[in-house]
Amino acid sequence: MTTESDHELNAGVFWDQRYRDEAYAFGTQPNDWFRECLEDLRPGRLLLPGEGEGRNAVHAARRGWRVDAFDPSVHGQRKASLLAREHGVGFDYRCCLLDEYNLEPGAYDALGIVFLHLPSTRRSLAYQRLASALKPGGALIAELYAKDQLALGTGGPPDPGKLYSLEFLKADFPDVDFSTARQCRRDIHEGRLHQGPSSVIQLFGYKT
């Protein structure tokens, strides 16, 4: 029988294969929505789960944030370290699974969830666990693919169970007061794997 832990371990192998090449799979520039939201926040301590090759962590560190990040891919970690050295910044990046990461409740001023797509069977509990690491008043920034992204084929998981609805995502963060919670279409140009018109859900709000 395949367990949830098996799925996470398989995800580590999958992303290692994606990140093995020297080219950055999603580019070296930060996600547009993440960058836009971060501009309005005072730097503090930031958590970035599923950080991949480090593009968002590097951007935040350059803006004065103290960044903690993790991802199951050793190649993602390696390339994130290279990108950080190139830009003269540093951050704490652990190569581990979500269930292995030692989350500190109420420790973070901001949480960035950028295209971290999880199976529907564990999405809600995982996101709530991540949100528990936010301080009261801490900011949640998220951009994720919506269900109708599958028909566009411009990025994201091919599994409809890992694509989301706005209603479900808002329910996953019951302690967040959202100032922005919307599904929209926008052009995304992030490396070779996110290219073209895309259907996304964008969230921004503060933990109550």
C-alpha positions as CSV (number, residue, x, y, z in Angstrom):
1,M,0.0,0.0,0.0
2,T,1.3,3.5,-0.9
3,T,1.3,5.9,2.1
4,E,1.4,9.7,2.3
5,S,5.1,9.4,3.4
6,D,5.7,7.4,0.2
7,H,4.2,10.3,-1.9
8,E,6.5,12.8,-0.2
9,L,9.6,10.6,-0.8
10,N,8.6,10.2,-4.4
11,A,8.2,14.0,-4.6
12,G,11.8,14.4,-3.5
13,V,12.9,12.1,-6.3
14,F,10.7,14.0,-8.8
15,W,12.1,17.4,-7.9
16,D,15.7,16.1,-7.9
17,Q,15.2,15.1,-11.5
18,R,13.6,18.5,-12.3
19,Y,16.5,20.5,-10.7
20,R,19.4,18.3,-11.8
21,D,20.2,20.5,-14.8
22,E,22.3,23.6,-14.4
23,A,19.5,25.8,-15.9
24,Y,17.0,27.0,-13.3
25,A,13.7,25.3,-14.0
26,F,11.6,28.3,-12.9
27,G,14.2,31.0,-13.5
28,T,16.1,33.1,-11.0
29,Q,13.6,35.9,-10.6
30,P,11.0,35.9,-7.8
31,N,7.4,35.1,-8.4
32,D,5.6,38.3,-9.4
33,W,2.8,38.0,-6.8
34,F,5.3,37.2,-4.0
35,R,7.5,40.1,-5.0
36,E,4.6,42.6,-5.2
37,C,3.2,41.6,-1.8
38,L,6.6,41.7,-0.1
39,E,7.2,45.3,-1.2
40,D,4.5,46.5,1.3
41,L,5.9,44.5,4.3
42,R,8.5,45.5,6.8
43,P,11.3,42.9,6.7
44,G,11.3,40.3,9.5
45,R,11.4,36.6,9.7
46,L,10.0,34.7,6.6
47,L,9.2,31.0,6.0
48,L,9.3,29.6,2.5
49,P,8.2,25.9,2.2
50,G,8.9,24.1,-1.0
51,E,11.4,26.7,-2.0
52,G,13.1,24.8,-4.8
53,E,16.0,26.5,-6.4
54,G,15.9,29.6,-4.1
55,R,14.6,32.4,-6.3
56,N,12.1,33.8,-3.8
57,A,14.4,33.3,-0.8
58,V,17.2,35.2,-2.6
59,H,14.9,38.1,-3.4
60,A,13.6,38.3,0.1
61,A,17.1,38.1,1.7
62,R,18.2,40.9,-0.6
63,R,15.4,43.0,0.8
64,G,16.5,42.4,4.4
65,W,14.4,39.5,5.4
66,R,15.7,36.7,7.6
67,V,14.7,33.6,5.5
68,D,14.1,30.0,6.6
69,A,13.3,27.7,3.7
70,F,13.0,24.0,3.0
71,D,12.5,21.6,0.1
72,P,13.0,17.8,-0.4
73,S,15.4,18.3,-3.3
74,V,19.1,18.2,-2.7
75,H,19.7,19.7,-6.1
76,G,17.3,22.5,-5.3
77,Q,19.2,23.2,-2.2
78,R,22.5,23.2,-4.1
79,K,21.3,25.6,-6.7
80,A,19.7,27.9,-4.1
81,S,23.1,28.1,-2.4
82,L,24.8,29.0,-5.6
83,L,22.2,31.7,-6.4
84,A,22.6,33.1,-2.9
85,R,26.3,33.3,-3.2
86,E,26.0,35.0,-6.6
87,H,23.9,37.8,-4.9
88,G,25.9,38.0,-1.7
89,V,23.1,36.9,0.6
90,G,22.4,34.0,2.9
91,F,19.5,32.1,4.5
92,D,18.8,28.9,6.3
93,Y,17.7,26.2,3.8
94,R,17.0,22.7,5.0
95,C,16.7,19.7,2.6
96,C,13.8,17.8,4.2
97,L,10.1,16.9,3.9
98,L,7.4,19.1,5.3
99,D,6.6,16.5,8.1
100,E,10.3,16.6,9.0
101,Y,10.7,20.3,9.3
102,N,10.7,21.7,12.9
103,L,8.0,24.4,12.6
104,E,8.1,27.0,15.5
105,P,4.6,28.1,16.4
106,G,4.1,31.8,16.1
107,A,7.7,32.4,15.0
108,Y,7.3,34.1,11.6
109,D,6.4,37.5,10.4
110,A,5.5,36.2,6.9
111,L,4.8,32.9,5.1
112,G,5.1,32.5,1.4
113,I,3.4,29.6,-0.3
114,V,4.3,29.7,-4.0
115,F,3.1,26.9,-6.2
116,L,3.4,24.4,-3.4
117,H,0.8,21.9,-4.6
118,L,-0.1,19.0,-2.3
119,P,-2.5,16.1,-2.6
120,S,-6.1,16.9,-1.6
121,T,-5.9,14.3,1.1
122,R,-3.3,16.3,3.1
123,R,-3.5,19.8,1.7
124,S,-5.7,21.4,4.4
125,L,-3.8,20.0,7.4
126,A,-0.4,20.8,5.9
127,Y,-1.4,24.4,5.1
128,Q,-2.9,24.9,8.6
129,R,0.3,23.5,10.1
130,L,2.3,26.0,8.1
131,A,0.0,28.9,9.1
132,S,0.5,28.0,12.7
133,A,4.1,29.2,12.4
134,L,2.8,32.8,11.7
135,K,2.8,35.3,14.5
136,P,-0.5,37.1,15.2
137,G,-0.5,39.9,12.6
138,G,1.9,37.9,10.4
139,A,1.3,38.0,6.6
140,L,0.4,35.1,4.4
141,I,1.3,35.3,0.7
142,A,0.2,32.6,-1.7
143,E,-0.1,31.9,-5.3
144,L,-1.3,28.5,-6.5
145,Y,-2.8,27.0,-9.7
146,A,-6.6,26.8,-10.0
147,K,-8.5,23.8,-11.2
148,D,-9.0,25.1,-14.7
149,Q,-5.2,25.4,-15.2
150,L,-5.1,21.8,-16.3
151,A,-6.8,22.8,-19.6
152,L,-4.2,25.5,-20.3
153,G,-1.2,23.3,-20.0
154,T,1.2,26.2,-19.2
155,G,2.6,24.9,-15.9
156,G,1.6,23.2,-12.7
157,P,0.8,19.6,-11.8
158,P,-1.1,17.4,-14.3
159,D,-3.0,15.8,-11.4
160,P,-6.4,17.6,-10.9
161,G,-6.3,16.5,-7.2
162,K,-3.3,18.9,-6.7
163,L,-5.1,21.9,-8.3
164,Y,-7.3,24.1,-6.1
165,S,-10.4,26.2,-5.8
166,L,-10.6,29.6,-4.1
167,E,-13.3,28.3,-1.7
168,F,-11.2,25.4,-0.4
169,L,-8.0,27.5,0.0
170,K,-9.7,30.2,2.0
171,A,-11.1,27.5,4.3
172,D,-7.6,26.1,4.7
173,F,-6.6,29.3,6.5
174,P,-9.4,30.0,9.0
175,D,-7.2,32.3,11.1
176,V,-6.2,34.6,8.2
177,D,-8.1,37.8,7.4
178,F,-7.7,38.2,3.6
179,S,-7.4,41.5,1.9
180,T,-6.9,39.7,-1.4
181,A,-8.4,36.4,-2.2
182,R,-9.1,35.9,-5.9
183,Q,-8.9,33.6,-8.9
184,C,-7.5,35.3,-12.0
185,R,-5.9,34.8,-15.4
186,R,-2.4,36.2,-15.9
187,D,0.7,35.5,-18.1
188,I,3.5,33.8,-16.2
189,H,7.0,33.6,-17.5
190,E,9.2,31.7,-15.0
191,G,11.9,29.6,-16.5
192,R,11.0,26.9,-18.9
193,L,8.2,25.2,-16.9
194,H,5.8,28.2,-16.2
195,Q,5.2,29.9,-19.5
196,G,2.0,31.5,-20.8
197,P,-1.5,32.3,-19.9
198,S,-2.3,30.8,-16.5
199,S,-5.2,30.4,-14.1
200,V,-4.1,31.1,-10.5
201,I,-5.4,31.8,-7.1
202,Q,-3.8,34.7,-5.3
203,L,-4.0,35.2,-1.5
204,F,-2.8,37.9,0.8
205,G,-3.8,38.5,4.4
206,Y,-2.8,38.7,8.0
207,K,-3.2,36.2,10.8
208,T,-5.7,37.3,13.4
